[in-house]
Amino acid sequence: MSGQRRWIKVWARTLGMPVGATDDDKPEFLPIKQSDVTKALAFRTFWIVLHVTTCVMIVAGNGRTLGWW
């Protein structure tokens, strides 16, 4: 397994997505198909990046307002 595929598998399982090599791979119970897991993983990743970016902007804006920088 390539390093990139291993990283994607770890990231997917961190987000609670049941990812495997195929639909028959572990975990045994897949509520959605493997191709849909990939799409959901991309959406969740986008959503997390959006939240982190928003928080950074809020902190930066408040830091500027409070005269921290």
N, C-alpha and C positions, 0 to 999 in steps of 0.2 A: 504494500500500500504506500502510495506517495505521501510525502510530508504534507502537501496541500490537502489531500483527501482526508488524512488523519486529523488535521486542524479543523476542517469543516465538520467532521464527525463529532469531535469534542465540543465545538461551538454549538452544534445542533442539539446535542444532548444536554448542554448547559442551559439552553433555552427551553428544554422540555420537549423537543421535537423527536419523535421516534424515527431515527435515521438508520439505515442499514445499506448493504450493498445492493440488495434487491428487495422486492416485496416479501419474499420468503425468509429473508435474513432476520436475525434477532433485532429488536424484540419481536416475539412471536405475534403479538396482537398489534396490528397497525390500523388505527382508526381511519387513516387516509392513505392513498396510494403514494408510492415513493416520489413520483414526479410532483405531486402536490406538496409533499414535505419540503422539497427544494424551494418551491415558490413561497410557501409559508415562512421558511427560514429567511429568505431574502427580505420579505416584508417585515418580519420581526427585527431583523438586523437594521433595516432602515429606520424603524420606529425607535429603537434604542439609540441610534446615532442622532436622530432628531431630538430626542429628549436630552441627551448629553450636551448637544450643541446649544439648545435653548437654555439649559441651566448655566452654561459658561457665559452666554450673552447676558443673562440676568445678573450674574455675579459681577461681570465686567461693567455693566451699566450702573449698578449700585456702588461699585468701587469708585467709579468716576464721580458719581453724585456726592459721595461721602468724602471725596478728596483723597482717597488712598493712592491714586495715580493720575 
